[in-house]
Amino acid sequence: MRNFILSFVWLIAGTAIMSGQAIKGTVVDENSLPLPGVSISDALKGTSTVTDFEGNFAIESTAGASLKFSYVGYKDQTVAAAAAMKVSMQVSATNLTEVVVVGYGTQRKADITGSIAVVAEKDLRDRPNSNVLSNLQGKVAGVQIVNAGKPGSAPTVSIRGTGSISGGNILYVVDGVLTDNIDYINPNDIASVNVLKDASSSAIYGIRAANGVVVITTKIGKKTGEENIKFTYDSNVGFSNPSNVLEMANSADYVRLYNEKLAYQQQTPNPVGQVGVNDFNGADTDWFKEILKKSSFTQSQNVGLSGASEKTQYSAAFGYLTQEGVLNAGQGISSGDDYKRITARFNGIYNVTDRFRIGATMAYSESDSNDAASPFAEAYFAPPIIPVRNADGSYGHYYTSLGEIDLGQVGNANPRRTLDLYRGKTKNSRTIASGYAELDLIKGLTFKSNLSRDFRNEASYIYNAENNPLGATPEGGALIESKLVNKSTNYESTLWENTLTWTKEFNKHRIVLLGGFSRQQDNMRALRAQSLGVPFNGDDSTLFLNLGTTTNVNEALPQGDEGSKRRLQSYFGRLQYAYADKYLVNATIRRDGSSVYRFGNDQQSATFPSFGLGWVVSKEGFMQNSGIDFLKLKGSWGKLGNSSVPRQFDNVATVGAGVYFGGVYYPSASITQLYDTDIPWEVVEEYDFGFELRAFKNRLSLEAGYYNRKTTDAAFNIYIPNQAGLGDKLFTNAGDFENKGFEFELKWDDKIGEKFSYSIYGNLTTIDNQVTKVVNGSYLNTGPSLFGDTVKRFQAGEEVGAYYGFETNGVIQNAAESAANNNAPIGSFKFKDLNGDGKIDNNDKTFLGSPIPELTYGFGVSLAYSNVDFGIEFQGVAGNEIYNFNRNSRFSNENYDQDFVDNHWTAANGSNTYPAPNSDQTSSRPSSFYVEKGDYFRIRNIQLGYSLPKTFLDNIGMDKIRLYASAQNPFTSFKYNGFSPEIGGNVENAGVDNNVYPLSSIYSFGVNLTF
């Protein structure tokens, strides 16, 4: 197909040249071989052509005119037209000599022996997301992004599987500043994101890097040889709506299933107490429709300035973001769930002399998050026969009195009331200031000192209005006073780092040696207080604790003053060596000390080494004329630490109610759980190997590899024999687990003619996760629970966070099957007797699936013709399961989703997979019925843009005007019975659908201006 297109273009070009002067010539590559498909254009005459299969071309032009030569993977060249000209193309630096930001420096991409993914600005911008990590979803092999639906919320990120069970986040290095939270960064300010996926690349950060490292570089003015100033304005405006809203039973279906539930309970086809729709005053409430908006507004406005001169580079940016949530607030005192953020940033570099440079970064952000109640699970449970409000304006509920129908506690469910009577807000402000000085001591030897301060304040409150709880009478229960809870938290982090870098090239050797010292101190202080009876007059600024009383305040959230301090000190070094650009060595070592944890013999430090080897095979003589432009084999090994495991032994005593002796009150405390006071940090050890390949004149790039990542001394609770009132759990370094798998990334870039270019990319990752050891053969039951049964268990031989319960074996169809199953009701589940002892008990529980996908993938296509550009991105996961805790949570007469309505057991249909409607504890215990496939395929983003012609822009003094329209999450294909199969959270809750905020589809329009 490509050959046909080239032939056709060449034929047309040759015909056109017959009418004018023809400039002929040949184009060759860096090895003097003919280069077909090179685009040649004369901007003045408006003519263009491409080279044929022998590299030859002919174009209508004139001698001395400027001809532009361009080809994917090679530098653009402008050459004066001449007769019988020969042009030699040079390989673009973006392919082989591209410089990648790594820890405490940069490195040629061709020299990297680890696994580092680079995501450029063009792949991050113009997306309606508050967090840049959401824009990475589906674009990087080995990185799983699970988005959260709530505005302003950060996605769950994992690099090459689960890093820790009990604590720790991804380490983000933003312009040299270390942090575990990047909510303050405007995605529009980012120039590139580099993901350090393997241990050898991350080991330079030691105990901070166990969960992975992401290096973010923000924008700054670029030197162009002359002083220049650029202004930019980027706007994105759109609307969102909740996608895949779950369909629930209407009143007619609910009443029918209510009667079938009576038949189940009484085991008769004609039960006592049957009801009709008319018994419920005709209400038919769609609770999801009641609490969800049809659409929500979102916008992002950004202005920027950047420039450079002979001695300076600088940039300044300001951004404003608003995102409305999906909840239909605006009634009662509800705060809604909107999010607003302003950001400001300044970057500057000044070359004081040829040898001395200074730089500074200032970043500020302020966000306001409205934290409404989350009534999604309640909307799932609430019966449709309950009206939103009664005729008198009071909140609808189904109260009971003598002789009336009893719906149980769910008769008091009213999601509208829950939403209206709750108000919450969180305000965050953050200021980061950093500066550095860099001095070239002698040629090749550079000293750099960097100091940064990070200040963050978070102020939040929750307020519950006074109310009469819904209950057994129309009036409800006794009046409950309003309650106000205030919390203020201050964080401060100071980081001082010094590095000495020696760079030397001689003969065929290239050496970079780095040595460094780092010291960091983190402080946290939090104050919390609460009060009852505080009035609310519609103004948040009048909510003061002293307007109420602290008497009888619920001590489940006690008043408090708490804080923490942590000091880290580190020494580190790195060697980067290349011989003849063929044989590569990278080695690092870091010794970390922490004030939080200690090893044996009172040592508070540990050493973390790594090394990597690479061989650029394509540089060998036997690879010449092979058709392969670049081929590198590589492998690495390294150790990392995790110092973020919580110190649960700080507070070993539980404060009791106290006692009185002789009329005098004495406080009391007791120790109720055993603690291991000698917990060290967790250790991650990883090795990986793979290759990088480029072929077909650098149009094709392929990277593939295998990784094996093992966490040892993982800290979590395990069960132990109950010891004299000290409980049955022990928090300690309880076990090991590993993640292993393969990663593949493939990309094709090409250009056909002068105006049309296209790019296709794809990536795929496999994940094999397993707990390899738990001390003393123990385990941990965890996750949400119902009737005392948790839905997850950590145990050797299984995946981290695997679901644990009973395996169903069909549905009891008749009396004979009932008798064979201990007289369990007809229509209830049969469970497998896995140990064969003739009874069903906890010894028959087994593992039912895992939230960790076996496969993640993403792919996309981008096209550009003249001034029009189009891109579409896809992503998905496979091989994981979701635990439907919403469906599992049945206590009385909760509503049913439509899938259950359509497929539940009846005597007529004899379903052998879905039970009859019921709420008995036997059917509601954790089982395979509630475990559903979590596979999904999604169109992640579609974008269509148009850039105004350059001739028009020149006339109005503009560099760029681009208009675009985009759709994010417009389509997701999945079989799970819920809002979304994308359910994140910590290890204990990952994959469990329990009151999860829904994801939205977002449709937006935008403009990019540069002048």
N, C-alpha and C positions, 0 to 999 in steps of 0.2 A: 504494500500500500504506500509506504513511504517512498519507494523507488518510483512508483507511478506519479506521485505528486511532484517529486523533483523533476521528472522528465517533462511533465506538463508545464510546470513553471518555466523551465529552461526553454521549451518550445515557444511559449508566449513571449518571453523576453527576447529571444532571437528574432522573432517577427517584428517586434516593436523597434528594434535597433536599426532595422533596414531603413527606417525613415529619418535617422539622425546619425551623428558621429558616434562610432563605437569605440569604447575603451575596453581593451581586452587584457586578460592577465590570468595568473594562476595563484591559488592560495594553498599553502602547505602548513602542516602542524609543526610542533617543536622538534620533531625528528625528520623534518623535510619531506614528509609523506603527504600526498594530495589529501585535501580536506573537503569532502563534499558537503553541500547544504549550508555553507556560510552565506549569511545575508549581507548584501552590499547595497548601499543606497546613496543617492545624491540628493541631499535635502533641498538644494537650490533649484534643481530641475524637477524634483519630485519623482525621479525614476528609481527603480530598484530591481534587483535580480538575486539569484542564488547560484553558487558554484555547482557544476555538474559532478559526475562520479569521479572524474579525473582532477577535480579541483579547479577546472577552467571556468572562466566567466566572461561575459561581454555585457556592457551597460552603456546606455545612451548618456554621454557626458561630454565634457571638454577637458583638454589637457590643463592640468593645474587646479582643477576643481577638487573640492574636499569630498572624498569617498569614505563612508563609514563602513567598517567591517565588523560584524558581530556574530558570535556563535556560542551556544551554551557550553559552559565550562572553560571558556577562553576570555581573555581581556578584550574589550572593545578597542578598536584602533581606527584612527582617522588618518588617511594617507592621501597625498596629492595624486591625482589621476595622471597616468603617463602611459605611453604605448608599451605593450608587452611587459607590463609590470608584474612583479612577483612579491607577494605579501606573506610573511611568516607570522602565524598566530602564536601567542604565548599563553600558556595555561594560566587560568585565573587563580589568584591567591585564595579565593573562597573555597577552593577544592583541596589543595594540597598544603598550602602554607598558611591557611587560616589560623589566626591566633585565638585560643580559647582561654577564658578566664577560669583559673583553677584556684585552689587555696593559696592565698598569699602570693599570687603572681599570675603569670600567663604561660601558655605552652603551645607550640605548634600542634595543630590537630593531628598531623601526620606522625608526631612523636609520642602520642598518648598510648600508654599500654593498658590503661584501665578502661572503664566504660563510662563515658560522659556524653550526655545528650544535650544538644544545643538547640534552643528554640528562639528564633529571631523575632524582632518586633512585628514584622508583617503578619506573623502567625498568631499574634497575641492581641492586636488592637481591634477596635471597632466591634467589640462584643459587649452586650449589656449586662456585665457582671461586675460586682464590687470587688471580687477577689480574683487576682490573676491566675490562681491555680485552677479555677473553673475553666479557664481558656485552654489549659493543657490537656483536658480530658480527651483521650483517644489519640493523642499525638506523639506520645513517647512510650516506647516498649519498656516494660518493667515497672511502669508507674501507673497505679490505679487511683483514679479520682472518683470519689463518691460524693455527689453534690447534695446539699441540703436545700430545702425549699424556702425556708424563712429568709426574708430580705436581710442582707448584711451578715448572714451566717457563713462560716468558713467550711469548705468541703473537708471530708476525711481523706487523707492522703497516705498511701503506703507505697514504699519503694521496695520492690522485690519481696513482697509478702509482709507478714506481721513482724515487727521489730521487737516489741515488748508486750507483755501481758498487762503489767501493772502501771506503767508510766513512761513518759517520754514523748516528745514530739519531733517532727522534722526540724533540723537546724537550718535556718535561713541566714545567709550571709549577704547583706544588702550594702553594697559599696563598702565592704570591709567591716560593717557592724553586724555582730552576731545577735540573733534573736530567735524566739520560737513562735512569733506571731507577726504576720504581715498584713493584718487588717487595715493598717494605716496607709498602705501603699496604693496609689492610684495606678491601675494597669496602664493608663495612657502615658505614665512617666517612665515606663520600663523600656530599655533598649534590647536586653536579651535575658534569657533565663537558661542557666546551665544546671543540669541535674547530675550530680556525682553519684552514680548508682552503685559502684562497687566499693569494697572496703579499702583497696589500695588508693583510690582517688580521695576517699573521705578521711583516711587515717590521720591526715595532717591536723584534723580537728579533734582527735582523741575521744574523750569521754562524752563529747557533745554529739557525736556522729552516728550512734548506734541505729537510729531510725532513718538515716539518710541525710544528705546535704543538698540544698538547693542554693545556688549562687545567683544573685540577681544584680544586674548592672543597670543603673538608671541613665537617662539621656544627658548628654552634654554637647556643647557646640563642637563642630568638627573643623579642623584646619583645612583650608582649601588653597593656601598660598597667598591669599589676600584677605583683608579684614572683611567680615561679613556678619550681618545680623538677620535672623529669620524670625518671623512671627507665625504662630500657628493657632488655629481655632478648630476644635473638633466637637461636634454636637451629635448626640444620639437621643432620639425621642421615640417612645413606643408604648405599647400596652402589653400586658400579660394576662393570661387566664389559666386557672388550674386545669391541668390535663388529666384525662382518663379518670374523671370523677366516678366513684363507685356507685353502681345502681343498687338500691336497697328495695326491700319488699314494701309495697304500698299497703294501705289499710286492709283491703280485701284479702291479699295474700297473707298478711300478718294474722288476721283473725282465723283464716283457714288453718294456718300452721299452729296457732294457739290451740285450736280444737284437736288437731292431730297430736299435739303434745299431751293434752289430757288423755287421749286414747292410749298413748304410750305409757303414761303414768298408771292408768287404771287397767291397762292391758285388755281393753274391750273396744270394739268398733263404735259403740254408742255410749261414750262416757257421760258422767254427770257433770253439769256446769258448763255446757257448751254455750257459746255466745255468737252474736251476729254483729255485723258492722253497725247496725243501728243502735246497738247498746253503748256506743262510744260517741254519740252526738255528731256523727258524720265527719269528724276530723280526718284528714289524710295529709299529714305533714311530711314533706321531703326535707329532712333536717340538714342535709348537705346543701341543698339549695338555699335554705334559710341562713346558714352561717357563711356561705361563700359568695364573693362578688362574681359578677359575670366577667369583669375585666378590671385591671389595675394599671395605673399610670407609672411609667418609669422614664427617667431621663438622666443624661450625663452631659455636662458642659465643661469643656477644658480649654484653657488658653495657655500659650507657652511662648517663651522667648529664648533664643539660643544664639550664640555667636562665638567667634574666635578671631584672634589676631596673632601677631607674631609671638607674643608672650603669654596670652591668656586664652582660656576656654571657659565658657560659662553657660548656664541655662537656668531659667526660672519658670515655674509652672504653677498654675492654680486650677483646682478642679472642684466641681460641685456635683453631687450625685443624690438622687432621690429614687426610692423604690417603694411603691405601695405594696402592702401585703394582700393576701387573698381573702382575709377575714372581713366579713361585712359588719364592721363596727359602727360607731356613730349613734348607738343607742345606750341608754344608761350612762355609766361612767367609763365604759370601755375605752382604753387608750388606742385600740387598734394595733396593728403590727407593721407600721411603716418604718422605714429606715432612711436617715439622711446623713450625709458626710461631706465635709469640706476638707480639702488637702492643699498644702502649699509646699513647695520644694525649691531649694536653690543649690546648685552645684557649681563649684568654681576651681580652676587650676591656674596658678600663676608661676611662670618660669622666672624666678628672681635673677638667676644667671644661667649660663649654659650647664652648670653643675648642680644648682640648687633649685628645688621646686617646692611649692606649698600648695595645699588643696584643702577645701572645706566643703561640707555638706550640711545643710539645715533642712529638716523635714518636720512638718507640723500637720496634725490631723485632729479633727473633732467630729464625733459622730453621736447621733441621737437615735436610739432604738426604742420603739414602742413595743412593749412586751405584753401583748394581750394573753388572756388565758388560751389554752389550746384544747378546744372542745371536739377534736376530730374523733377520738374514740367514743366520746359520749354521743356524737351524732350517729355513729355506727350502731350504738346500743339502743338509743331512744326509740320507743315504739311510735309508729306513724299515727296511731290513734290518739296521741296526745296533741292538743292544739298548742300553737306557739303562745297564745294568750287566751285567757277566758273572756267572756263577754264583758266583764267588769274591768278589763285591762290588766288584771293580775296574771302572773305567769302560769301557763297551763301545766297541770300535773294530774295524775290519776290517783286521787285519794281513795281510801277504802273505809267503809263503815259496815255495820252488821248487815249481812245479806248481799253485799255488793262484790263485784269481781276483784280479786286480789292479784295485781300484777307483780307484787313484790317490790323490792327497792327500786327497780328500774322504772316504776311508775312515777318516781320523783325526778327522773332525768329530763332536763330541759336545757339543751345546749345554748339556746338564746339567753337564758337567765345566767348561765355560767359565764358567757361572754360579756354580758352587760354589767355584772357586779364586780368585775375584776379590772384593776388598772395597774400597769407596770411600766417603768421606764428605766433605761440605762443610758448614761451619758459618759462617753470616753473622750479624753483628750490626751494627746501624746506629742512629745517634742523630742526629737533626736538631733543632737549636734555632734559632729565629728570633724576632726581636722588632722592633717598629717604634714610632716616635713620630710623631704627626701633629698639626700645629698650623695653625689658621686664622689667618694673619697679619692679614688684613683680610677683609671680606666678599667671598667669591668667590675668595680666593687662599689655597691650602693647600700647606704644605710637609710632605713625608713622607720619613722616613729609615728604611731597613730594613736590618738586618744579620742574616745567617744563617751557620751553620756546619753542615757535613755531614761526619760521621765514619763511615767504614765499614771493617770488618775482615772479611776472608774467609780462613779457614783450612781447608785441604783435604789429604787424603792419599789415595793409592791403594796397595793392598797386594796383591801376588800371592804366593800360598802356594807353598812348594817343591813340585815335582812332577816326575814322569818324563813327558816329552812322549810322546804317542802316536806310534807309528811302525810300522816294518816287522816288529816282533817282538811277541809277547804282552807282554813286559816293558816295551816302549817304549824311549825313548832314555835317555841319561845324566841323572842327577838335576840339575835346575836349582834353584839356591838361591832362597829367597824374596827379594822385593824390596819395599822401602818407599820411597815418594816423598812428601815433605812440601813444601807450599807455603803461605806466608803472605803476604797482600797487604793493605796498608793504603791507604785513600783518604781524602783530606781536601780539602774545598772550602770556601772562604770567599767570600761574596758580600756586597758593600755597594752599595746602590742609594739614590739620592736623587732625588726628583721634586718639581717645583713645578707645581701645577695651578691654572689660572685659569678660572672659570666665570662667564659673563655672559649674562643674558637681557634684551633691551630691544626694545620694539615687537614685531616679528615675528622678530627675530634670536635665535638661540641659539648661543653660541660656547663651546667648551671647548679651551683651549690647555694642552699638556703639554710640559714640558722636563725632561730627566733626565740623570743621570750614573751610570755603573755601573762597578764594578771587581771582578774575580773572579780568584782564584788556585786552581788545582787541583794537588795533589801526589799522586803514587803511588809506593809503594815495595814491592817484592816480593822475598822470599827463597825460594830453592828448594834442596832438598838431597835426597840419596837414599843408600840403603845396602842392601847385600846380606846375607842370612843373618839377618835380624831374626826372632826367634820370635814367635808369636802364641798367647796362652793364653786367648783368648776375651774379653779386656778391651781396648778401644781405648786406654784411658789408659796401657797399658804398651807401646805401640808407640813406642819411642825409637830414633832413628837410631844412637846410640852403642852399641846392642846388636849392631850388625852391622859390616860393613866396607865401605869405599868402593872397594876394589880391584876392578878389572875391571867397574866400573859402566858400563852402556851410555851412551855420551855423546850418544845421540840426544836425551836429555833431561838436559842437563848441570846441574851445580850452578851456582847463579847468584845474583847480587844485582843487581837492576835497578830502575829508577825513571824518573819523568818529572816535569816541572814545566811548567805552562802559565799564562800570565797574559793576561787579556783586559781591555781598557779601552774604554768606549763612551760616546758622547754621542748623545742621541736627542731627537726632538721630534715632536709630533703636533698637528694641527688637526682638530677636529670642528666642522662648521658646518651649521646648518639655518636656512632661511628659510621662515617660515610653515608649518613642518612639511611642506613640499612639495619644496623643492630642497635637496639634501644634498651636502656635500663632506667628504671625509676624506682627509687627506694626512699621511704620516709620512716622517721621514728619520732615518737612524742611521749614525753613523760608528764603525766597529769597528776596534780595533787588537789584534793577536795577537802573542805572542812566538814562535809556532810557524812561521808562514809569512811570506814577504816578497814584495813585488812588485818591479818594476824600480826602480832608483835607491835601493835599500835601504829603500823604504817598507814599513811593516808595517801599514798601515791602508787601509781602503777605505770607500766611502760607498754606502749602500743606500737608495734612495728608493722611495716608493709613493704612489699616490693612487687615490681612488674617487669616483664620482659617482652620485647617485641622484635619482630623480624620483617622488614619490608622486602618481601620476596620479589616484588616487581623491579627492584633495583639491581637484581642479579643479572648477569650476562645471559644466562639461559632463558630469561623471560623477555628479552628484547624481541620485538616483532610478534609478540604473542597475542596482541589485540587487547590485552589487559593494561589499563592505564595505571592502576595502583592496586597492590595487594599486600596486606599486612596481616601477619599472624601475631596474636598477642595472648598473654596470660598474666594473672596477678593473684596475689594473696595478701591478706591483711587482717588485723585485729582492731576492734573498736570497743568502746565502753559506753555504758548508760548510767549516768549519775542522777537521773531524774526519778528513780524508784522511790516511792514515798516512804519516809521514816515513820512507820506506824508505832514505833516504840517510844516516841516522845511523850505521849500521854498514855501511861499504862494504867492509870486509876480512873474509875468511873465514880463521879460524884453522886452520892445518894441523897435521900431526903433529910438526913440528920436526925438527931435524937435529943430529948430533953432529960436532964438530970437535975433534980432539985430546982426546977423552974428555969434552968439555964440551958440555952440551945447550944448544941455541939455539932458542927458539920461532920459528915461521914464520907468515907470513900472506900472503895473496894477494888481489888484486881480481879477481873472476870475473864481475862484471856491471856494465854501465854504469848510472849513476844521474844523474837530472836533479836538481841541487841547487837549482834555482830554481823549484820547484813552488809556485804560489799556490793558494789555496783555490778550490773550484768555485763557480760562480755559477748561480743559478736565476732565470730571468725568466719571469713568468707574466702573462697577461691573462685575464680572464673577464667574462662578462656574462650577465644573466638577469633573472628577474622573480619577485616574490612576490605571491600573490593569496589573498584570503579572501572567501568568499561564503556565501550562504544563512545569514545571521545568524551568521557566523563559525563555522558548523559545518564548512565545507569550507576546507581550506588546501592550497595548491599552491605549490611552489617548483621552478623549473626554470632550468637554466643551461648554458652552454658554457664549457669551460676549455681553455687551451693553455699548457702548462708545459714550458719548455725549459731543460735543463741544459747549460751551456757549460763548456769546460775540464775536462771530466770526467777524472779521473785513473785510469788503469789501465795494465797492461802491454800493450805491442804488440810484434810481431815486427819485428826488424831484421836485416840481414845479419850473420852471425857475425863478430866482430871480434877476431882475435888472442887467443883464449882468454877474451874478455869476454862470451861468451854471445850469445844471439840474441833477448834481450828487453830492453826499456827501459821503466821505470816513469816516466810523464810525464803531463802534461795532454794526453791523447791524442785526445779527440774530443768530440762533442756528441750529445745524444739528447733526444727530446721525448715528452711524454705529452699527449694531447688527447682530449676526449670530451664527453659530455653527462651531466647529472645531473638526476634527477627525484625529488621527494618529494611524496607525496599523503597527506592524512589527513582523516578524517571523524569528528567527535565529535557525539554526539547523546544526547538523553534523552527517553524516552517515559514520561510519568507521573512519579510521585514516586519509584518504586522501581527502574525499569529504565533503565540507561544502557549505551551501547556505544561502541566506538571501533574504527576500521579504519585501518590505515596500510600504506603500501607505498613502496618506493624502488627505483630502478634507476640503474645507472651504466654507461656505455660507456667503454672504454679502448682507445685506439689508440696503441701505443708503437712508436717507431722510432729506431734509431741513425742520425743524419743526417750525421755526419762522423767519420772516423777519419783522423788525420794521415798524409799520404803514401800514402793508399789501403791502409794496413796493416790488421791484424786481430789478434785474440787467440783462440787455441784454449784452452779452459778446461773446468772441470768434471771429474767423475770420468772415468777412462780405463781402457781394457782393451786389452792388447797394444799400448800406445803410442798408441791412438786415443782422443782426448777426445771427449765427447759434446756439447760446446757450442762456439759461436764468436760473438765480438763482431765485427760487420762492418757497415759503412754500408749502409743500405737494409733492414736486418732488425731484429727486436725484440731488446731487451736479454736476453741469456741464452737465445737461440734454440738449439734442438737442431740438430746438424750431422752428416750422415752420408750413407749410400747409400740410394737409393730402390729398394725391392724391386719386381720385375716378374713375380711369380709364382714357381712352384716347378718345377724340372726334373722332367719326368714320364717320360722314356724316353731311350734311347741316342741318338736323333737330336738331341734337345734338349741332351743332354750334350755331344755333339760340337760343336754350334753355340755352346756356352758354355765353350770351352777345356777340354773334358773334365771339367767340374765334376761331382761325384757326383750320381747320380739321387737326388732327394729334397732337394737343397740349393736355396738361393735363386738365382733369376735377378735380376740387378741391372741397372738402366737405364744404358745408355751415353749419358750426357747430352751429352757433347761430340762423340759420333759418330766417335771415332777407332778403333773396333773393339776396344777393350780396356777393362777395368774397373780403374781406379786412382783415386788421390786426386783427380784432376781431374774425376771424376764425382760427387764429393760435392755435396750441396745442403742447403738448410735444410728441416727436417722438422716444425717446429711450435715452440710457445712455451709456457712455464709461465704467462704472463700472460693472464688471462681477458679476453675481449672484452666480457664482460657480467657484472656482479655485481648481485644483487638480494636483497631481503628484504621480507616482508610479515607482517602479523599481525592478530589480532582479540582484543579484550578485551570481556568482558561482565560486567555486575554487576546482580544482582536482589536487592533487599533486602540480606541479609547474606552472600550468596553471590557470589563472584567467580571468573571463569574467563578464562584467557588462553592463546593458542596462537601460536607464532612459527615462521616458515618462512624459510629463506634458501638461496642457492645461487649457483653460478657457471656460466658457459658460454663455450665458445670457446677453452679452454686445453687443453694436452696434458701428459701425464705421461710421463717416460722411465722404463721399467721396467728399471732396472739390475739388479735381483735376477734377472730372467729372462735378461738379457743376459750375466751373469757365469757363464760355463761354461768350466771348465778340464779336467775329467775326467768323472766320473760323478755329477754333482750330481742331486738329485731334481727333479721336475717338478711344477708346479701342475696342478690338476685340469683347468683349461681347456685346457692344452696336451695333457694325456692324451686328452681327448675330441676334439680337433680336429687333431692332428698328421697329417702326411702318411703314408700307407701306400700300397702298390701297389694295394690294394683300393679306398680311398676317393678317391685322386688329388687330395687337397687342393691348392689353388693359392694358399693364403694362409699356412698353417703348414708349416714344413719337417719333415723326418724328425728323430728324435732324433739329435743330434750335438753335438760340442764342438770342431769345427774352427774355426780363427781366421777363415776366410772368412765363415762364417755368424754368428760372434759379433762381427763388427765393427759399429760403430754403424750402425743402419739404421732405416727406417720401421717395421719389424716391431715394434720395441721401443717405439715411440711410440704411446701410447694416449690416447683421449679422457679429459679430466679433468673433464667436466661432472658436476655433481651437484645433487640437490635434497634438502633435509634438513628434517625437523621439528626445529627447534633447541630448542624448549622448550614444554612443556605444564605448566600450573599450575592447580590447583583449590583455592580457599580458602573458609573460612567464618569470619566474625567473629561473636562472641557478641553478643546484643542489648544495646543501651545500657541498658535498664531493669535487666537482670541485672547489668551492670557497675557501675551506680550503687550497687546494693545491697552490692557487695563492695569498693567503693572503687577500682575499676580504670577506666582510660580505654580500654584496648583489649586484647582477646584474640583473636588470629587463628590458626587452624590451617590448614595447607595441605599438599598433596602435589604433587610436581613430577617431571617426567621431562625430562632433557636428552639430546639426540641419540638419542631412541628409535628413529628411523628415518632412514636415508639411502639414496637411490636413486642408483646409479651403475653404470657398466659396466666400470670399470677393474679389472684383475686384481691386487688388492692389498688391504691392510687398509683403507686410506682414500684417497680422492682429494685429501685436504687435506694438502699437503706443502709446508712453508715452508722457511725457511733463507735464507742470503745469496744474492746474485745467482748465484754460481757453482753452488750446489747446489739452488736453488729448483726444485721440480717433479721432482727426480730421486729415485726411490724406491730408496734405498740404505741398508738397515738402519734404516729409520724406525720410531720408537716408535708403536705403534697408539693410536688414539683409543678412548675408552670411552663407553658409555651409562651415565648416572647417574640413579638413582631415589632420591628423598629425601623426607623428611617434616620439617615445621618448625612452629615456633610463634613468634609475635611478641607480646610483652607490653609494655604501657605503663601506668605508674601514677605 
